[in-house]
Amino acid sequence: MRPHRSAIFTVWNAGPRQMARRGELDAGRVNRALGLTLRADGPAKLAEYHTTESRCGCEDYRYRRTFCKHRIALSVLTVARELEELRS
């Protein structure tokens, strides 16, 4: 089940967005990750690239070995789901 938009934004604002502001993550990747989490087919894209917390099959990860938008999106979705479980 996909988390509610408010949970996604709560997690995104507290985590990746702050890390991008401090220069720890690329702001463009963080923004693209948010877009991916909000898309209806976002989780399908993550499955398409076999994205896990530590790896991704996309070219960005293979060549740069950094946090790609898919791994950031997966992290946001995972934490947002956990947040919703705690709230209920």
N, C-alpha and C positions, 0 to 999 in steps of 0.2 A: 504494500500500500504506500502511495506517495504521501509525504507529509503536507500539511496545509502551508499555504504561502507565508503566513505569519511566522511559522516555525522556521521556514527556510530563511527568511529575511533576518530573523533574530540571530540565527547561527552565523549567517554570512556577515552581518555587521560586527559581531563579536570576534569572529575568527579571521577568515581570509581577507576581509576588507581592511582590518586593522594591520594585518601583516603586510599588505600591499602599501599601506600608508607609511609603514616603517622601512619599506624597501626590502623586506624579507621575501616577498613574492612579487612576481610581475603583475602589475595592475591590469594589463590587458587580459592575461590568462584568468585572473580572478573574475573579471567582468564577464568573460565568455563562459566561465564555469557557472556563474549565476544564471545566465541565459539558458544554459543546458539543463540546470535543475528545474527551471520553470517551464520548459517545453514538455508537452504531453508525451513525446517520444524520447525524452532525455534518458530515462533508465534503460531503454532499448539501445541507445547509442553506447552506453557504458558496457552493456553486455556484448555489443558488437566488437568492441575493442578488448574484451576480456579484462576489464579494469578491476584491479584489486587495490587494497590500501598501499601495497608496496610496488606494484608493477602496472604497466599499461601497454597495449599493443600498438599504440599510435606512433607515428613517426617522430613527433615532438619528444616523446619519452625515450624512444630508441636512440636518437641521435644526441640528445642533450642531457639525458639522465637527470631530469629535473621534474618538478611538479607540473604536469600538464593539466589542461582544463578538465580532463576526465577524472583524474585522481582528486582534484580539488572538489569537483562536483560530487563525487562519491562520498568524500568526507563530510561535506555539508549535508547531503541527504541522510547519511548514517546518524549524524549527531542530531539532526532535526527530528528523525524518527524517535530517537531515544528521549529527546526533550518532550515530545508529545506523549510518550508512554509515562513519563514522570508526572506530567500534568493531569493525566486521566486517572 
